[in-house]
Amino acid sequence: MPNITFSNPSYRDKTVYAVAGSHTENILSIAREHKIPINFECADGECGTCVIKVTSLSDKPRMGSFLTDKEKVVLKQTGKLTAEEVEKAEVGDQPPAWRLACQMIVRDEDMLIEYT
């Protein structure tokens, strides 16, 4: 079970346990379950308000994770991802630093989630 530490400049850091690979839980649903105030509007990957920065806290290399089509569009439109970073994620299995909390499924790695 990975540890996820949520961090925000106006909110004290909070670390929670999560179930890796559960397709019913994403970072946003975990945050909401633990009363962590990540902003969101649609919770469907279309608005981009739940953008997060993901940093691995594990000693092992970051695990790749699937970017949804909605997520690719929104993160490219907001300037958080370049076409090159999307290609690295899809072809090279190199996860990008920026994700949407409503779209990211937890992998088996400890991570820091930064949000505003």
Phi and psi restraints in degrees (value plus and minus 20) as a CYANA .aco file:
   2 PRO   PHI     -97.9   -57.9
   2 PRO   PSI     132.9   172.9
   3 ASN   PHI    -115.1   -75.1
   3 ASN   PSI     113.7   153.7
   4 ILE   PHI    -139.9   -99.9
   4 ILE   PSI     101.5   141.5
   5 THR   PHI    -123.5   -83.5
   5 THR   PSI     102.0   142.0
   6 PHE   PHI    -116.8   -76.8
   6 PHE   PSI     112.7   152.7
   7 SER   PHI    -155.6  -115.6
   7 SER   PSI     116.8   156.8
   8 ASN   PHI    -168.1  -128.1
   8 ASN   PSI     121.0   161.0
   9 PRO   PHI     -77.7   -37.7
   9 PRO   PSI     -49.3    -9.3
  10 SER   PHI    -126.3   -86.3
  10 SER   PSI      -5.6    34.4
  11 TYR   PHI    -162.0  -122.0
  11 TYR   PSI     114.6   154.6
  12 ARG   PHI     -85.0   -45.0
  12 ARG   PSI     127.7   167.7
  13 ASP   PHI     -80.5   -40.5
  13 ASP   PSI     123.2   163.2
  14 LYS   PHI    -157.5  -117.5
  14 LYS   PSI     110.4   150.4
  15 THR   PHI    -129.0   -89.0
  15 THR   PSI     113.0   153.0
  16 VAL   PHI    -151.0  -111.0
  16 VAL   PSI     139.8   179.8
  17 TYR   PHI    -112.7   -72.7
  17 TYR   PSI     128.7   168.7
  18 ALA   PHI    -157.7  -117.7
  18 ALA   PSI     142.3   182.3
  19 VAL   PHI    -116.0   -76.0
  19 VAL   PSI      99.1   139.1
  20 ALA   PHI     -90.9   -50.9
  20 ALA   PSI     117.3   157.3
  21 GLY   PHI      60.7   100.7
  21 GLY   PSI     -18.4    21.6
  22 SER   PHI     -92.4   -52.4
  22 SER   PSI      95.8   135.8
  23 HIS   PHI     -98.3   -58.3
  23 HIS   PSI     -23.9    16.1
  24 THR   PHI    -112.7   -72.7
  24 THR   PSI     -31.9     8.1
  25 GLU   PHI    -141.3  -101.3
  25 GLU   PSI     108.7   148.7
  26 ASN   PHI    -137.0   -97.0
  26 ASN   PSI     158.9   198.9
  27 ILE   PHI     -79.4   -39.4
  27 ILE   PSI     -60.3   -20.3
  28 LEU   PHI     -83.7   -43.7
  28 LEU   PSI     -64.6   -24.6
  29 SER   PHI     -85.6   -45.6
  29 SER   PSI     -55.5   -15.5
  30 ILE   PHI     -86.1   -46.1
  30 ILE   PSI     -63.6   -23.6
  31 ALA   PHI     -80.7   -40.7
  31 ALA   PSI     -65.9   -25.9
  32 ARG   PHI     -83.4   -43.4
  32 ARG   PSI     -60.2   -20.2
  33 GLU   PHI     -80.2   -40.2
  33 GLU   PSI     -53.8   -13.8
  34 HIS   PHI    -121.2   -81.2
  34 HIS   PSI      -5.7    34.3
  35 LYS   PHI      40.0    80.0
  35 LYS   PSI      18.0    58.0
  36 ILE   PHI    -116.2   -76.2
  36 ILE   PSI     103.0   143.0
  37 PRO   PHI    -100.9   -60.9
  37 PRO   PSI      48.2    88.2
  38 ILE   PHI    -102.8   -62.8
  38 ILE   PSI     108.2   148.2
  39 ASN   PHI     -88.0   -48.0
  39 ASN   PSI     123.0   163.0
  40 PHE   PHI    -179.9  -139.9
  40 PHE   PSI     135.4   175.4
  41 GLU   PHI    -138.7   -98.7
  41 GLU   PSI     -75.8   -35.8
  42 CYS   PHI    -117.5   -77.5
  42 CYS   PSI     -48.8    -8.8
  43 ALA   PHI      38.3    78.3
  43 ALA   PSI       5.0    45.0
  44 ASP   PHI    -150.8  -110.8
  44 ASP   PSI      -9.2    30.8
  45 GLY   PHI      60.5   100.5
  45 GLY   PSI      -3.5    36.5
  46 GLU   PHI    -130.0   -90.0
  46 GLU   PSI     -44.3    -4.3
  47 CYS   PHI    -117.5   -77.5
  47 CYS   PSI     -49.5    -9.5
  48 GLY   PHI      62.4   102.4
  48 GLY   PSI     -13.7    26.3
  49 THR   PHI     -93.5   -53.5
  49 THR   PSI     -38.5     1.5
  50 CYS   PHI    -119.4   -79.4
  50 CYS   PSI      10.1    50.1
  51 VAL   PHI     -83.5   -43.5
  51 VAL   PSI     117.7   157.7
  52 ILE   PHI    -154.1  -114.1
  52 ILE   PSI     136.1   176.1
  53 LYS   PHI    -127.1   -87.1
  53 LYS   PSI     108.5   148.5
  54 VAL   PHI    -131.4   -91.4
  54 VAL   PSI     107.0   147.0
  55 THR   PHI    -147.3  -107.3
  55 THR   PSI     111.6   151.6
  56 SER   PHI     -94.1   -54.1
  56 SER   PSI     119.4   159.4
  57 LEU   PHI    -131.0   -91.0
  57 LEU   PSI     -10.8    29.2
  58 SER   PHI    -110.9   -70.9
  58 SER   PSI     136.2   176.2
  59 ASP   PHI     -96.4   -56.4
  59 ASP   PSI     -42.4    -2.4
  60 LYS   PHI    -104.7   -64.7
  60 LYS   PSI     142.2   182.2
  61 PRO   PHI     -80.8   -40.8
  61 PRO   PSI     132.0   172.0
  62 ARG   PHI     -79.3   -39.3
  62 ARG   PSI     124.3   164.3
  63 MET   PHI    -108.4   -68.4
  63 MET   PSI     119.5   159.5
  64 GLY   PHI     -88.3   -48.3
  64 GLY   PSI     134.1   174.1
  65 SER   PHI    -169.1  -129.1
  65 SER   PSI     129.2   169.2
  66 PHE   PHI     -88.5   -48.5
  66 PHE   PSI     106.1   146.1
  67 LEU   PHI    -111.8   -71.8
  67 LEU   PSI     107.4   147.4
  68 THR   PHI     -94.5   -54.5
  68 THR   PSI     140.0   180.0
  69 ASP   PHI     -80.6   -40.6
  69 ASP   PSI     -61.7   -21.7
  70 LYS   PHI     -80.0   -40.0
  70 LYS   PSI     -63.7   -23.7
  71 GLU   PHI     -83.1   -43.1
  71 GLU   PSI     -63.4   -23.4
  72 LYS   PHI     -78.7   -38.7
  72 LYS   PSI     -66.1   -26.1
  73 VAL   PHI     -82.7   -42.7
  73 VAL   PSI     -70.9   -30.9
  74 VAL   PHI     -84.9   -44.9
  74 VAL   PSI     -64.6   -24.6
  75 LEU   PHI     -88.9   -48.9
  75 LEU   PSI     -51.5   -11.5
  76 LYS   PHI     -91.6   -51.6
  76 LYS   PSI     -61.7   -21.7
  77 GLN   PHI     -83.0   -43.0
  77 GLN   PSI     -56.2   -16.2
  78 THR   PHI    -106.1   -66.1
  78 THR   PSI     -21.5    18.5
  79 GLY   PHI      60.5   100.5
  79 GLY   PSI      -8.0    32.0
  80 LYS   PHI    -102.0   -62.0
  80 LYS   PSI     -46.9    -6.9
  81 LEU   PHI    -150.4  -110.4
  81 LEU   PSI     123.3   163.3
  82 THR   PHI    -117.9   -77.9
  82 THR   PSI     146.5   186.5
  83 ALA   PHI     -80.3   -40.3
  83 ALA   PSI     -55.3   -15.3
  84 GLU   PHI     -84.6   -44.6
  84 GLU   PSI     -61.2   -21.2
  85 GLU   PHI     -87.0   -47.0
  85 GLU   PSI     -56.7   -16.7
  86 VAL   PHI     -84.2   -44.2
  86 VAL   PSI     -63.5   -23.5
  87 GLU   PHI     -83.3   -43.3
  87 GLU   PSI     -61.9   -21.9
  88 LYS   PHI     -80.2   -40.2
  88 LYS   PSI     -58.2   -18.2
  89 ALA   PHI     -88.9   -48.9
  89 ALA   PSI     -61.2   -21.2
  90 GLU   PHI     -99.5   -59.5
  90 GLU   PSI     -63.3   -23.3
  91 VAL   PHI    -112.5   -72.5
  91 VAL   PSI     -64.3   -24.3
  92 GLY   PHI    -115.2   -75.2
  92 GLY   PSI     -20.4    19.6
  93 ASP   PHI      36.5    76.5
  93 ASP   PSI      16.7    56.7
  94 GLN   PHI    -124.4   -84.4
  94 GLN   PSI      88.0   128.0
  95 PRO   PHI     -87.3   -47.3
  95 PRO   PSI     118.3   158.3
  96 PRO   PHI     -96.3   -56.3
  96 PRO   PSI     139.0   179.0
  97 ALA   PHI     -93.3   -53.3
  97 ALA   PSI     -51.2   -11.2
  98 TRP   PHI    -121.4   -81.4
  98 TRP   PSI     112.7   152.7
  99 ARG   PHI    -161.7  -121.7
  99 ARG   PSI     152.4   192.4
 100 LEU   PHI    -122.0   -82.0
 100 LEU   PSI     108.6   148.6
 101 ALA   PHI     -80.5   -40.5
 101 ALA   PSI     -52.1   -12.1
 102 CYS   PHI     -95.9   -55.9
 102 CYS   PSI     -30.4     9.6
 103 GLN   PHI    -132.9   -92.9
 103 GLN   PSI     -39.9     0.1
 104 MET   PHI    -104.9   -64.9
 104 MET   PSI     101.7   141.7
 105 ILE   PHI    -109.6   -69.6
 105 ILE   PSI     118.7   158.7
 106 VAL   PHI     -90.4   -50.4
 106 VAL   PSI     113.6   153.6
 107 ARG   PHI    -124.2   -84.2
 107 ARG   PSI     154.3   194.3
 108 ASP   PHI    -103.7   -63.7
 108 ASP   PSI      48.4    88.4
 109 GLU   PHI    -173.2  -133.2
 109 GLU   PSI     124.3   164.3
 110 ASP   PHI     -93.3   -53.3
 110 ASP   PSI     120.9   160.9
 111 MET   PHI    -168.3  -128.3
 111 MET   PSI     136.5   176.5
 112 LEU   PHI    -124.3   -84.3
 112 LEU   PSI     107.5   147.5
 113 ILE   PHI    -132.1   -92.1
 113 ILE   PSI      94.8   134.8
 114 GLU   PHI    -125.5   -85.5
 114 GLU   PSI     116.9   156.9
 115 TYR   PHI    -167.5  -127.5
 115 TYR   PSI     143.3   183.3
